[in-house]
Structures are given as C-alpha cells and as structure tokens.
Amino acid sequence: MTIDKSLLFKSHIWNAAAEAEKIDTQLSKIMPNVGGPREDRRRLLSSVVHSVLLYGAPSWGHTLGVAPVNVKLLNRTQRKILLRCTSAYCTVLEVASNVLSSTPPYNLLARERKAEFDVRRTGQDGLPRNELKRLTVAKWQARWDDVGPESPGQWTRRLIPNLTKWCARGFGRVDFHLSQFLSGHGCFGKYLCLEKSSIPCVLTVRTH
C-alpha cells in the first residue's frame, strides 16, 4: 500500500494500475482472440489483474467519491483485461466490456469490499454479502440504463437490457464471434466501412 499526504491513495492506485497493465501484457500472449482458452479459463487468468487492482480496497474504497481520477484509472485498466476475457475488439466501449464479461466496474466492486470489511470489523449486524452484491448490480444497472440512444454502446444495451438476468444465466460462453455480435464491433460490412471512413484516403493516378 502507498499512502500519500492527501489520503486519496492516488499513488497507490496509479502503481497498482501500472503493475496490472504489465500483467495484462503478459497474459495477452496466452489469450489471443482466436484459438485461445475458453471464457471460463480466461476469467481465471484475469483474476490476477483483479487482485492487483482491488488490493486494499477496504482502505481506499471510500475515497472514490471524491477522487474521480482514481475511478477513471481503475475502470480504464479494467477494460483492457475484460476485452481479453471476452475476445472482443479493442474498440469496444468500457461500459459494454463490463456487460459482456458480466463484471461490474471496479469502483463499484471496491465500495462493495469496503462495505463487507466494515461489517466484519465492527462485528455489528449489517447487510449480508449477497445483499451487498445485489446493491452493486442495482447501481450498475442504473448506469447501464443511462446509456443514451446515440451512444455507441446502445446496440449492446438493446440486446442485454437486464444485467441481473444476463449475469445469472447458466449458458452461453462469450467468444470472439459472439462478442462481435453483442458489441456491434467486428468483421462485418457496416463496422469495417465505418473504420475505413474515418481514415483519410489517398488516391494514386497512374499515367502511361
């Protein structure tokens, strides 16, 4: 743990994110989008990154409400490993990567761990763990509902409107092909034309 003078743990989260990105780079070598391990094994491997980023969360989880830079850094780093978990394109949005991988944003998970720790530390009756998880999903659902009709993540929201049902499903592994369909980012005409349209074209005219 790194504690700074402001007690906002910015240095700690910065260091944790840097370490997590190093691990993600190494894991990417054994988790290619095509021909790599299945989703369940990818999730197991990515749990290393989760442990690094959420280390000590009971100590700094309460600061996320006043340190938005920490929230941004946590969730940005989380997105990278979630793209590996779902074999998704690197252009998939942060909010969509959370949904495809059935994983709440890190800032919500950190606050959940903080609440669990407070109950154990005080020894008083508090919300049971399953209720804390339900509240986390409820907050996540509220954010998901705020995705506007013009947002690039709207396609995923149309297909997966209810996060509770999606996360509790007992079927359907998300792989390279399914992630393309659910995200709208993939090897099909509309998306590829969109990519090409954003790249300036240079025409070469041959003269004889």
Stockholm file with secondary structure:
# STOCKHOLM 1.0

chainA/1-208         MTIDKSLLFKSHIWNAAAEAEKIDTQLSKIMPNVGGPREDRRRLLSSVVHSVLLYGAPSWGHTLGVAPVNVKLLNRTQRKILLRCTSAYCTVLEVASNVLSSTPPYNLLARERKAEFDVRRTGQDGLPRNELKRLTVAKWQARWDDVGPESPGQWTRRLIPNLTKWCARGFGRVDFHLSQFLSGHGCFGKYLCLEKSSIPCVLTVRTH
#=GR chainA/1-208 SS CCCCTTSSCHHHHHHHHHHHHHHHHHHHTTCCTTTCCCHHHHHHHHHHHHHHHTTTHHHHGGGGGTCHHHHHHHHHHHHHHHHHHHTCCTTSCHHHHHHHTTCCCHHHHHHHHHHHHHHHHHCCCCCCHHHHHHHHHHHHHHHHHTCCTTSTTHHHHHHCCCHHHHHHCCCCCCCHHHHHHHHSCSSSHHHHHHHHHTSCCCCCCCCC
#=GC SS_cons         CCCCTTSSCHHHHHHHHHHHHHHHHHHHTTCCTTTCCCHHHHHHHHHHHHHHHTTTHHHHGGGGGTCHHHHHHHHHHHHHHHHHHHTCCTTSCHHHHHHHTTCCCHHHHHHHHHHHHHHHHHCCCCCCHHHHHHHHHHHHHHHHHTCCTTSTTHHHHHHCCCHHHHHHCCCCCCCHHHHHHHHSCSSSHHHHHHHHHTSCCCCCCCCC
//
